[in-house]
Amino acid sequence: MRQVTVLGSCGAFPEPGRACSGFAVDWDGYRLVLDLGYATLPRLLTHWPDGAVDAVVITHEHPDHCVDLHGLFRMRFYGDSNGPRLPLYCPPGVLDRISGLEPDVDLETVFEVHSLPGSYQVGPFDLIGLSLPHYVPNAGVRLQADGITLAYSGDTGPTPALAELGRDADLFIVEATDRDGETSRLERNLLTSTEAGHWARRAGARRLMLTHFWPGNDRAASVAAAQLAFDGDVLAAEEDLTVTLGTTDH
């Protein structure tokens, strides 16, 4: 089984029945989580009831991408887990942010922390974290194994680094915030869905998944806008959607 499941797809805060950014990757039984924003942990436990996770990757410290990491910490710290520390790959600000919620406990009793950006061997994956422009340090993530590539932008403004991040990816998950007034800003720190399509095309990705939708946005309109710039398959991240890696079936 080689697949990625959407835990959450909203930016900023979750719409009713949804969650913020999060993805669960299952690669032949190796379980890796990409981001854990608001309301993602209960969804993770719905798919993996035993709570067994092999590695966690957090792109940046904004709570819509990392706050449920605190819940995962508490589940491990107060639960029955006697296993090794959980590998956590993230920019330094993530642990600082979560530590503010748990100042009397050392988070590294649970997490084995590795700094992003950087390159690592993570289970079956070659993991590459690339710095991308955002309001705080953000690392786009590229996972490669057996000739298959999954890439994820986290949050980012327009940058040629996106073409490198998603180069020939089987699936490129790209934020498409479509926030009013974003394109008029002098310093860009988020993308529109049209821009997501543009960078997926520049990268030569085979499939594009849009995510990080601003609450209330018309997701069908976002997909249609991305399709104007990208001629491959365009998906909208929807909670509990599972996409098989290495094939166009989903």
Secondary structure by P-SEA (a helix, b strand, c coil): ccbbbbcbbbcccccccccccbbbbbcccbbbbcccccaaaaaaaaacccccccbbbbcccccccccaaaaaaaaaaccccccccbbbbccaaaaaaaaaaccccccccccccccccccccccccbbbbbbbbcccbbbbbbbbcccbbbbbbccccccaaaaaaaccccbbbbbbccccccccccccccccaaaaaaaaaaacccbbbbccccccccaaaaaaaaaaccccccccccccbbbbcccccc
